[in-house]
Amino acid sequence: FIKTKSDNFGFKTYSIWKKFKLKNEINSNQILYAINYKPVLDYVDVYILRENKSIDKYLIGDKRKQNKDFIKSRFLLFEVALNPKEEVEIYISHKNTKAAVYTDWKIHDKEEISQTVYYDSLFYGIFIGIAFILFIKSLILYFSLRQNFLLYYGFVVISAILGLITLNGLIYSFDIGIPLELISKPELGFFFFLFFIILFHYDFFEIKFENKKSRWFIKSLLVIPVSFLLVDVLFPDEKIPFLIPLFLIAHWFVIISLLIMGIKMSLKGVEGGWFYVLGQSFSFITSVYVFSYLIITASNPPIWIFYFSFIGYFGNVLALSIALFLRIKKQQEQLKIKSDVLLELSKFHNSEMAVNNIIHQWKIPLARIIVILTDIQAQVYLKKPVGNILENDLPEINKNAMLLAKIVHEFYNFNQKNEKSSFLYKEELDEILKMLGSKIIETKALINFNVEDNSKMLNINKFAITNTTTILINNFLDIAIKRNIKQAVLNISLSKDSSNYKITFEDSCGGIDSIIIDKLFEPFESISNDKARGLGLYIAKTLVEEKLEGSIKAHNTKNGAIFEITYK
C-alpha cells in the first residue's frame, strides 16, 4: 500500500485496494457506517480485521445483491460495530468495469446516515415526480394533437430519468427484484435518450423539409446509439471495458452536431428553437464537466458533483418543455387563423352554391318577363294599342318579379345564420332544400327526413349545422349527377340517446371510392375527384369539431354511404 493524493483513480480495469484504521474512543459500544458517495462501483470487497484476529467480510457493489441488514440507500455503505476502545483495520477492494474507481469513504453514525439518505431521497423524489408529470403531459398532448415531437419528448424525458436514476444507484436502492444485469447498465437509458433526442430534433425542426444532405445526416446519427446498444446487449461488460468512454465521446459528437443544426434552424425563426439550444447546451456542459471528473481526471470530486449531472439533464428537459410550449402556442395561433379562413371559405362555398341555384331558379321567371316585354316592345314598334296586353300581362310580370324577390330573400336569410340559438332542424332543412331546389329537380332526387320528435328544439350553432347539412346534401346531388343516377334517395334522420344527438345521411349512390375513403375529410380530397373543389367535407369536419364540439364519420353500406354527425 502507498499513500496517494487523490481517491479518484479514474478509469481502471483492475482492482484498487485501500486500507485505513478506525478506533472507538469512547467507553461504550458504537455502530458506525462507512459510506462511499459515488454510485456505480461494481464490486467492493470489505474486510474488517479485529484485534482478536477475527475478520468481518462484506461483499457489496452494484452487481451484488443489497445487504438487507444495512440502511437502504443508493450509496455504497457498510456497518462497523466497535466495542469500547476497540480499533479495527479495514481493507477494501474496488473494481469497476465501466467508470472511474473512487475510493473515498466517509464515516458517520446512524443518525447522520439517515439524514443524508432522507435529503438525498427528497432531492431525487421531487425531480423524478416532475419528470413523470412531464412525461404523462406529453403523452396526453400527443394523443390530442398527434404531433410526433410530443411523443419523442416524452420518451426523451423517461429515458433520461431511467438512465440517471440507474447511474445514481436509485433503482439499485429500491431493491424491487429487477435483475442486477439491468440495474448495473445505466448506459441503456442514455442510449435510448440519445436515440429519441435525435428523433425529437428531426421532427421539432421539421428536417424532412430541409435539403437532402441535412436529412441524411440526422438519420445517420441514429446509427450511433443503435450500434452501442447492440454491442452492450450482445457482449458482457468485461469484454467491452471502454464502451462507456467511447459512448461519451460519440454522445458529445451527436449533441454538438444537433446544437449546430439547432442554432441554424433557430436563426431561421423556428419557434422555441433557442430554448432547445439552451437545454442541449446546458446538458452538454454539465455532462462534460461531470464525466471528466468521474472518468478522466484523477482529482477528488466534490460531493455535489454527483447531483450535477442530474440537474444538467433535468435542465435540458425543462428547456425542451418550454420550447414545446412555444411551438404548440404558435401552432394553435396558426390553427386559429386557419380555422377562421375555413369558416370564411365555408361561407363562400355555400354562397357559391346558393348563387348557382338562384341562377337556375331565376331562369324561368326572367324568361317569362323577357317574353312579355318583347311582346309589348313589338306592339309599340308596330304602333298597335298595348292596353289589353298591359292589362293582361302586368299581373304576370308582377308575379314573376315577386318570385325573383322571394328567391333573393331566401338566399339572404340562409346566410344570416351565424349564431348559437334554439331552432327546429326540420325548418332549417326545408330552407336548404328550397335553396337547392333546382338541383334536386334536375336529379329527380328523393330526400326523406325522419326525426324522433318533430317539436324537439336544437340549441347549437345554427351556422355550423346548416352549412354542414348543405355540404352533405350538395355532395349527394353532385355524385348523383356524376354517376347519372336517376331518382337517387337520401334519408336524413335525427335521433338522441342519453347524452348525444346523431344526424345521419344515408344515400343510395353506390358508396365512396375505397381509394379516398380513409382521407375523405382531408383538404382537396373530393368525392367527385375534382381537386380544385375538395374543401367541402374538410370544412364540414372543421365546423362539426370546432363549432359543435362533435365528430363526423363516413362508411359504406350495401347500396351507398352513410355520414354520421354526433354532438352533445
TASUL-V64892 format. One record per residue. D_LAST is the distance of its C-alpha to the last C-alpha in whole Angstrom. Layout:
BEGIN
d_last=D_LAST
d_last=D_LAST
END
This chain:
BEGIN
d_last=80
d_last=81
d_last=79
d_last=76
d_last=75
d_last=71
d_last=69
d_last=67
d_last=69
d_last=66
d_last=65
d_last=68
d_last=68
d_last=70
d_last=71
d_last=71
d_last=73
d_last=73
d_last=76
d_last=76
d_last=77
d_last=76
d_last=78
d_last=77
d_last=79
d_last=78
d_last=80
d_last=77
d_last=75
d_last=72
d_last=69
d_last=68
d_last=65
d_last=66
d_last=63
d_last=62
d_last=59
d_last=59
d_last=56
d_last=57
d_last=60
d_last=60
d_last=64
d_last=65
d_last=68
d_last=70
d_last=73
d_last=74
d_last=78
d_last=80
d_last=83
d_last=84
d_last=83
d_last=80
d_last=77
d_last=73
d_last=71
d_last=67
d_last=66
d_last=62
d_last=60
d_last=57
d_last=58
d_last=59
d_last=57
d_last=57
d_last=60
d_last=58
d_last=61
d_last=60
d_last=57
d_last=54
d_last=54
d_last=53
d_last=56
d_last=60
d_last=62
d_last=64
d_last=66
d_last=70
d_last=71
d_last=75
d_last=77
d_last=79
d_last=81
d_last=80
d_last=80
d_last=78
d_last=78
d_last=75
d_last=74
d_last=71
d_last=70
d_last=67
d_last=66
d_last=63
d_last=62
d_last=59
d_last=60
d_last=63
d_last=65
d_last=65
d_last=67
d_last=67
d_last=67
d_last=66
d_last=67
d_last=65
d_last=65
d_last=62
d_last=61
d_last=61
d_last=59
d_last=57
d_last=56
d_last=56
d_last=53
d_last=51
d_last=51
d_last=50
d_last=48
d_last=46
d_last=46
d_last=45
d_last=42
d_last=41
d_last=41
d_last=39
d_last=36
d_last=35
d_last=36
d_last=33
d_last=31
d_last=31
d_last=31
d_last=28
d_last=26
d_last=28
d_last=26
d_last=23
d_last=23
d_last=24
d_last=21
d_last=19
d_last=21
d_last=24
d_last=27
d_last=30
d_last=32
d_last=29
d_last=30
d_last=34
d_last=34
d_last=32
d_last=35
d_last=38
d_last=37
d_last=37
d_last=40
d_last=42
d_last=41
d_last=42
d_last=46
d_last=46
d_last=46
d_last=48
d_last=51
d_last=51
d_last=51
d_last=48
d_last=47
d_last=51
d_last=51
d_last=48
d_last=50
d_last=47
d_last=49
d_last=48
d_last=51
d_last=53
d_last=53
d_last=50
d_last=50
d_last=53
d_last=52
d_last=50
d_last=50
d_last=47
d_last=45
d_last=46
d_last=47
d_last=43
d_last=42
d_last=45
d_last=43
d_last=39
d_last=41
d_last=42
d_last=39
d_last=37
d_last=39
d_last=39
d_last=35
d_last=35
d_last=38
d_last=37
d_last=40
d_last=39
d_last=40
d_last=43
d_last=46
d_last=47
d_last=50
d_last=47
d_last=45
d_last=48
d_last=49
d_last=46
d_last=45
d_last=49
d_last=48
d_last=46
d_last=49
d_last=51
d_last=48
d_last=48
d_last=52
d_last=52
d_last=50
d_last=52
d_last=55
d_last=54
d_last=53
d_last=55
d_last=58
d_last=59
d_last=60
d_last=63
d_last=64
d_last=61
d_last=63
d_last=62
d_last=58
d_last=57
d_last=59
d_last=58
d_last=55
d_last=55
d_last=57
d_last=54
d_last=51
d_last=53
d_last=54
d_last=50
d_last=49
d_last=51
d_last=50
d_last=47
d_last=48
d_last=50
d_last=47
d_last=44
d_last=47
d_last=47
d_last=43
d_last=43
d_last=46
d_last=43
d_last=41
d_last=38
d_last=36
d_last=37
d_last=40
d_last=42
d_last=40
d_last=40
d_last=44
d_last=45
d_last=43
d_last=45
d_last=48
d_last=48
d_last=47
d_last=50
d_last=53
d_last=52
d_last=52
d_last=56
d_last=57
d_last=56
d_last=57
d_last=60
d_last=61
d_last=60
d_last=62
d_last=64
d_last=66
d_last=68
d_last=68
d_last=66
d_last=63
d_last=61
d_last=59
d_last=56
d_last=56
d_last=54
d_last=51
d_last=52
d_last=50
d_last=47
d_last=47
d_last=47
d_last=45
d_last=42
d_last=43
d_last=42
d_last=39
d_last=38
d_last=39
d_last=37
d_last=34
d_last=35
d_last=35
d_last=32
d_last=30
d_last=32
d_last=31
d_last=27
d_last=28
d_last=29
d_last=27
d_last=24
d_last=26
d_last=27
d_last=23
d_last=23
d_last=26
d_last=25
d_last=21
d_last=23
d_last=25
d_last=23
d_last=21
d_last=25
d_last=25
d_last=23
d_last=24
d_last=28
d_last=26
d_last=25
d_last=28
d_last=30
d_last=29
d_last=29
d_last=33
d_last=34
d_last=33
d_last=34
d_last=38
d_last=37
d_last=37
d_last=40
d_last=42
d_last=43
d_last=44
d_last=45
d_last=48
d_last=49
d_last=49
d_last=51
d_last=53
d_last=54
d_last=55
d_last=57
d_last=59
d_last=60
d_last=61
d_last=63
d_last=65
d_last=65
d_last=67
d_last=69
d_last=70
d_last=69
d_last=68
d_last=64
d_last=63
d_last=63
d_last=60
d_last=58
d_last=58
d_last=57
d_last=54
d_last=53
d_last=51
d_last=49
d_last=49
d_last=47
d_last=45
d_last=44
d_last=44
d_last=41
d_last=39
d_last=39
d_last=38
d_last=35
d_last=34
d_last=34
d_last=32
d_last=29
d_last=29
d_last=29
d_last=26
d_last=24
d_last=24
d_last=24
d_last=20
d_last=19
d_last=17
d_last=14
d_last=15
d_last=14
d_last=16
d_last=16
d_last=15
d_last=18
d_last=20
d_last=19
d_last=20
d_last=23
d_last=24
d_last=23
d_last=25
d_last=28
d_last=28
d_last=28
d_last=31
d_last=34
d_last=32
d_last=31
d_last=34
d_last=36
d_last=34
d_last=34
d_last=31
d_last=29
d_last=25
d_last=24
d_last=21
d_last=19
d_last=17
d_last=16
d_last=17
d_last=18
d_last=18
d_last=14
d_last=14
d_last=11
d_last=10
d_last=9
d_last=12
d_last=14
d_last=16
d_last=14
d_last=13
d_last=17
d_last=18
d_last=16
d_last=17
d_last=21
d_last=21
d_last=20
d_last=22
d_last=25
d_last=25
d_last=25
d_last=28
d_last=30
d_last=30
d_last=31
d_last=34
d_last=35
d_last=35
d_last=37
d_last=35
d_last=36
d_last=34
d_last=31
d_last=28
d_last=24
d_last=22
d_last=18
d_last=16
d_last=13
d_last=12
d_last=9
d_last=10
d_last=10
d_last=6
d_last=4
d_last=6
d_last=9
d_last=11
d_last=15
d_last=18
d_last=21
d_last=24
d_last=28
d_last=29
d_last=30
d_last=28
d_last=27
d_last=30
d_last=30
d_last=31
d_last=28
d_last=25
d_last=25
d_last=25
d_last=23
d_last=21
d_last=24
d_last=26
d_last=29
d_last=28
d_last=28
d_last=28
d_last=31
d_last=33
d_last=33
d_last=33
d_last=33
d_last=30
d_last=28
d_last=25
d_last=23
d_last=21
d_last=21
d_last=20
d_last=17
d_last=16
d_last=16
d_last=14
d_last=11
d_last=11
d_last=13
d_last=12
d_last=8
d_last=8
d_last=7
d_last=10
d_last=13
d_last=15
d_last=19
d_last=21
d_last=24
d_last=25
d_last=29
d_last=29
d_last=27
d_last=23
d_last=20
d_last=17
d_last=13
d_last=10
d_last=7
d_last=4
d_last=0
END
